Amino acid sequence: MGKKRKIHSATFKAKVALAAVKELETVSVLASRHGVHPTQVHLWKKQLLEGAEEIFGDGRRGPSKAEDGCSTAELYEQIGRLKMELEWLKKKADGVG
């Protein structure tokens, strides 16, 4: 029976990748300490460095697509409520004068 693959959490991967980026210890030492293959450490380090470029790209962080969709729906809902209120106020104003 073969070995089962280990599934590592994002936190664990980030911790190992950051240690590799700091270069206080060799990749082999980090790999043996954390029980992973050195190639895996190199891969996580590469992913970390490539992902950092996206985070610090232009210095601004816009809302994620999920947040953007949610806020758009909320805005349309608010527009609908305001239109209804405006129509109600127009009817009331016409009845007074």
Secondary structure, DSSP 8 states (H G I E B T S, - for coil): ---------HHHHHHHHHHHHHTSS-HHHHHHHHTS-HHHHHHHHHHHHHHHHHHTSSS-----HHHHHHHHHHHHHHHHHHHHHHHHHHHHHHHH-
